[in-house]
Amino acid sequence: MRISSDVSGQPTSGIEGQKQAKLVDAAQQFEATMLQELLKPMQHGQDSWGGEEKGGDSASDTISSFGTEAIAKAISKGGGFGIAKQIVSKVTVEHQKNSQNKTSEY
């Protein structure tokens, strides 16, 4: 998901563009974390690499955890459930409202 413009469709540049990029990254990380939590239950009950039942092997648990994290990040970067996009949209709108309120006070 690449968002190179703000909610109004105006392209972002300079410092605002950097802030927007950080916001998009944070929103995607948040969505990936949520997706990872949703995917965790799917790990339980799976057979280990050798086809044997899991016996509490911490190495395979770690590999499985990294795999789940990678899948969640990939889903989020690809658009995910749209949670990141909604977060970016709402935060941008609130930021614009706050900026307008500050300028109208002066």
N, C-alpha and C positions, 0 to 999 in steps of 0.2 A: 504494500500500500504506500504509494508515494503521494504526499499531499504537498504541492508546491504553491498553493494559493490559499488565502484565508476563506472564511465562510461566504463572504460576499463575492468570491470569485476573483478578487484582485490578487495579482501575483505578489509574493512576499520577497523581500530582498534585504541584504545587510543584516543588521542586528535582529530585526523582526523575523527574518528568514531562519536565523540560527535558533531563535526562541521557538519558532514553529517546529523546526526539526527536532529539538529537544522534547517538545510536547508530544509530537508524534511517536518518538522513540519510547518515552515514558508510558504513553497510552498502550503501545504495542506490548511492552514488557508486562504491564498490568493485565492485559487480556491473555497473554501467554501464561502468566501465573494462574489465572482463573482456569484456563483450558487444561493446564497441567494437573490441577486439583480434580478436574472432571475426569481426566484420563487415568488417574492413579488407580481407581478401583478395577480397571481393566487388566492391571498387572497381576492382581491376585488370582490365583488359580491357574496361571499359565504354567506350562511345563518349562523346565530350564533348558538350556542350550542342547543338552544331550538327550532330551526326551524323557528324562527321569523327573519325578516329582520334586518340587522344591524342598530342600531340607534346611532352609535358613541360611543359605550361602550368601554371605554379605557381598562378595564380588559380583555375583549375578544380579543381586538387588541393586547395586550401584550402576551396573551397565544398563539395567532396565530403567532405572531412574533417569539416567542421562538420555536414553532413547525417548522416554516420555517427554522430557524437557525439550529435546530437539524437535519432536513432532509438534508440540504445543507452540513453540516459537515459529515454526514454519507455517502452521495454520494461521497464526496471528498476522504474520508478515504478508500472507496471501489474502488477507481480508477478514479471516476468522469469522466470527459471528456478527461483526460490525460494531462490537463494543468499543474498540479503539477509535473508530471513526466517530462514534457518538460522543465519546469523551472529548476528542479534539474539537468537535463542533460546539459542544456546550461550553467548554473552557474558553474558546475563542470568542464566542458571543458575550460571555460574562466579562472578559477582558476588554472588549470593545465598549460595553456599557460603562464599565468603571472608568475607562479612558475618557469617554464623552462626559461623564459626570464631573470628573476632575477639571476638564477644560471649561465646562460651563460655570464652575464655581468661581473662576477668576475673572 
